[in-house]
Amino acid sequence: MTSSLFSPLLRPLRTPTLPTTPPPPSSVEVTPSSSSRRSRRLRERGLLANNGPSASSFHTLPAHQNAAAEEEAELEPRDADACDVLIVGAGPAGLAAAIRIKQNAEKEGTDLRVCVIEKAAAVGDHIVSGAVIEPRGLAELFPDWKELGAPLETAVTKDKMLYLTKDKAIPLPIIKSMHNEGNYIASLGNVCRWLGEKAEELGIEIYAGFPGSELLYHDDGSVKGVATRDMGIAKNGKPSENFERGLELHAPLTILAEGARGSLSQQLMAKFDLRKDCDPQSYGIGLKEVWEVPKEKHQPGLVLHTVGYPLEQSTYGGSFMYHFGENKVSIGYVVGLDYENPYLSPYKEFQRLKHHPAWAEHLEGGKCVSYGARAINEGGFQAIPELVVPGAAMIGCAAGFLNMPKIKGSHTAIKSGIVAGDAAFNLLKGTSVGDISEVKPATLSEYPVELKKSWLWEELHNVRNVRPAFQNGLFLGSLFAGIHWLFTKGKEPFTLHVTKPDHEHLKKASDSTPIEYPKPDGKLSFDLLTNLARSGTNHNEDQPAHLTLKDDSVPVDVNLDLYDGPEGRYCPAGVYEFVEADNGKKKLQINAQNCLHCKTCDIKDPTQNIVWTVPEGGGGPAYTDM
C-alpha cells in the first residue's frame, strides 16, 4: 500500500492537449466578476511532485476548443495513485459509506484504504438543505450519536401547514404519518462537517478542494477511477504560472456521491445507459435563507410548511420555515422545474412570498445572514436508475433517493451509504490494492440487492405516486395525496409516471404570460446580487468557464428568440444575462464567478445546450449554517 494518495506517476497515461488558435467568434461572452483568488494549489498541500507545466484536459475547456485541444502537441501525464475505495463527494451519503467501510474493517481487524474527494474548499461548504433531519439513518451509523455530539440542534416541537392565498393563510390538517415528531432541525452542512471529523478519526483520507472532472476506464470499458481537474488554466485555455496537472485516482471501486445531477454521475449514466428502464429524473430548485430574528419572535422547534401563493395552481412548489438554534430561522422555497412559463423566476417568487403576512410576522425586525440554492431530486422511486456497473456505483441523491413528499433526503442518503459500505467491505476485504498496476474493477452486485430489502426502498415505493399526481395541478395532486395518506398508503394497484424531462415542459414565450414582480424592499426581500454576497461564493476569475455550451449560437438564436431568455430567470445566482454586443445585437454573458453549483441550468435549459462541469477546486459557495 502506498502511504499517500498522491504518489509519483507509476506508468504513462495518455492526455489531451491545448489549442493555440483563438476560438471562433461567438455570441457568448464569459465575464467572471473580479474577486480574490481562492484556488487551493496542490503543491502548497505538499501532495504533488513538481512535474513542470503542462495543460488542461480538453473537457474543462469551452466546447468550441475541444477539437483543437486534441490536435495539438501531447502533454505530460498526470500523477496517479491507487486506493481500495474512492468516494466522490463528502456529503451525508459519501461520508456514511466511507465510515461504514472503516467500521467494518475495525470490527474484523483488517483494513481498506478509503479516500474521499470533495470539490468544495472544506467539507460542508457546498451543502445546503432545509433541514429537518430524520435521525433514523444516523442512528444506524452511530447508535450513540447524541453522546458523540452530533449537531442535531433543535428537536421539532410543533408542526404547522398552511394554504396561502394572496393575503390569507388557511390552516391545513397534518396527517400523523407526516408529523415531524422525533426529528431535528439542523444545518446539514454542520452535520457533514461532524461526519467528516468522525471519518478522519477512523483513518479515512478526505481531500477537499479536489473536484472529480472525468471518469477513467479500463480497456474493457469498466470504471478505473477518476481524474481531478487541472489547476491554474487561464481564461485563454493556456497554463498560467500557477498551473498544476490534475491527478488520476484509481480504485477497484468508485462510489459516486455527488448529490443531485452530479457531473460524473451524468457521465456514468450516459455511458452505460443506466436510465433506459426508469422514468426521466425530475427536479426542483430549492432556495434558502437563514435569518436571525428577535428573541421574542423565536419559536424553537417550530416547523411550518405552506402551499399555494405565490405560485399558480399549475406549478408545483411550496415553502418551509424552521425555527432552530439561537434565534435562527431557516426559510426556503422549492419550485418544481417542470414549470411551463419561461417568465417564472423561482428566486423572485421566493422574495415576494416573504411579504405574505403569515411569513412577514416571523421575519420583521430580523436580519438575513445566509443565502443559497441547490437542485433536488423529485422523481422518486420510478426515476431510480441502475445503480451499479463494473468498477462503480451511485448512492444518495446522485442516485435519486430523496423522499419528496417528506421533503427529506439525508436519512435515505445515509442509509444508502451504509448499505453500499457494507457491500463494499464484503466484496473487497482481504484484497487490498498495493499500487495502480494491481487495480482490477469490482462490481458491487450486493448493494442493489440489499438496498431493495431495506426500509429505504420500501419508503420510496410507498410514496411513489404522490409527486407525479401533482402533474395535474395543485388541487388534484392534493386530493390524491390526501387519499394516499389516509387510505391507500402506497398500496395503490398502479404506478404513475413522468414521461418527459423538466426542460421539455417549458412553453414558448409567445404562448406564455409575462410575470411582473415587485421590487425588493431591502428589508424582507432582496435583489439577487445582495443575497448572493451572503453565500460566500467565489471562483478564481482567471480560468475557463465551467459552464460550457455545446453550440454558442443557441442562446440567442433559440433561447432568446423563442423563450425570451429563460436562463436569466431560472438561475438563482445571476450567472446568465443577455447584454448588447458591440454590433448592437444581443449576446449571452456568462458570469461564471457567481455560480452556486445548483445545477439548475444543466436541468432546465430548453435545448440542453448548457453543460455544467466542475471549476477549479475550492471554487463555489462557502455556506455557513446551511
C-alpha positions, 0 to 999 in steps of 0.5 A: 500500500502506498502511504499517500494518495498522491504518489509519483506517476507509476506508468504513462497515461495518455492526455489531451492537449491545448489549442493555440488558435483563438476560438471562433467568434461567438455570441457568448461572452464569459465575464467572471466578476473580479474577486480574490483568488481562492484556488487551493494549489496542490503543491502548497498541500505538499501532495504533488511532485513538481512535474513542470507545466503542462495543460488542461484536459480538453473537457474543462475547456469551452466546447468550441476548443475541444477539437483543437485541444486534441490536435495539438502537441501531447502533454505530460501525464498526470500523477496517479495513485491507487486506493481500495475505495474512492468516494466522490463527494463528502456529503451525508451519503459519501461520508456514511459509506466511507465510515461504514467501510472503516467500521467494518474493517475495525470490527474484523481487524483488517483494513481498506484504504478509503479516500474521499474527494470533495470539490468544495474548499472544506467539507460542508461548504457546498451543502445546503438543505432545509433541514429537518433531519430524520435521525433514523439513518444516523442512528444506524451509523452511530447508535450513540450519536447524541453522546458523540455530539452530533449537531442535531440542534433543535428537536421539532416541537410543533408542526404547522401547514398552511394554504396561502392565498394572496393575503390569507393563510388557511390552516391545513390538517397534518396527517400523523404519518407526516408529523415531524415528531422525533426529528431535528432541525439542523444545518446539514452542512454542520452535520457533514462537517461532524461526519467528516471529523468522525471519518478522519478519526477512523483513518479515512483520507478526505481531500477537499478542494479536489473536484472529480472532472472525468471518469477513467476506464479500463480497456474493457470499458469498466470504471478505473477511477477518476481524474481531478481537474487541472489547476491554474488554466487561464481564461485563454485555455493556456497554463498560467504560472500557477498551473498544476496537472490534475491527478488520476485516482484509481480504485477497484471501486468508485462510489459516486456521491455527488448529490443531485445531477452530479457531473460524473454521475451524468457521465456514468449514466450516459455511458452505460445507459443506466436510465433506459428502464426508469422514468426521466429524473425530475427536479426542483430548485430549492432556495434558502435563507437563514435569518436571525430574528428577535428573541421574542419572535423565536419559536424553537422547534417550530416547523411550518410548511405552506402551499399555494401563493405565490405560485399558480395552481399549475406549478408545483412548489411550496415553502418551509420555515424552521425555527432552530438554534439561537434565534435562527430561522431557516426559510426556503422555497422549492419550485418544481422545474417542470414549470411551463412559463419561461417568465417564472423566476423561482428566486423572485417568487421566493422574495415576494412570498416573504411579504405574505403576512403569515411569513412577514410576522416571523421575519420583521425586525430580523436580519438575513445572514445566509443565502443559497440554492441547490437542485433536488431530486423529485422523481422518486422511486420510478426515476431510480436508475441502475445503480451499479456497473463494473468498477462503480456505483451511485448512492444518495441523491446522485442516485435519486433517493430523496423522499419528496413528499417528506421533503427529506433526503439525508436519512435515505442518503445515509442509509444508502451509504451504509448499505453500499459500505457494507457491500463494499467491505464484503466484496473487497476485504482481504484484497487490498490494492498495493499500487495502480498496476494491481487495480482490477474493477469490482462490481458491487452486485450486493448493494442493489440487492440489499438496498431493495430489502431495506426500509429505504426502498420500501419508503420510496415505493410507498410514496411513489405516486404522490409527486407525479399526481401533482402533474395535474395541478395543485388541487388534484395532486392534493386530493390524491395525496390526501387519499394516499395518506389516509387510505391507500398508503402506497398500496395503490394497484398502479404506478404513475409516471413522468414521461418527459424531462423538466426542460421539455415542459417549458412553453414558448414565450409567445404562448406564455404570460409575462410575470411582473414582480415587485421590487425588493424592499431591502428589508424582507426581500432582496435583489439577487446580487445582495443575497448572493454576497451572503453565500460566500461564493467565489471562483478564481476569475482567471480560468475557463468557464465551467459552464460550457455550451455545446453550440454558442449560437443557441442562446440567442438564436433559440433561447432568446428568440423563442423563450425570451431568455429563460436562463436569466430567470431560472438561475438563482445566482445571476450567472446568465444575462443577455447584454448588447454586443458591440454590433448592437445585437444581443449576446449571452454573458456568462458570469461564471464567478457567481455560480452556486453549483445548483445545477439548475441550468444543466436541468432546465435549459430548453435545448440542453445546450448548457453543460455544467462541469466542475471549476477549479477546486475550492471554487463555489459557495462557502455556506455557513449554517446551511 
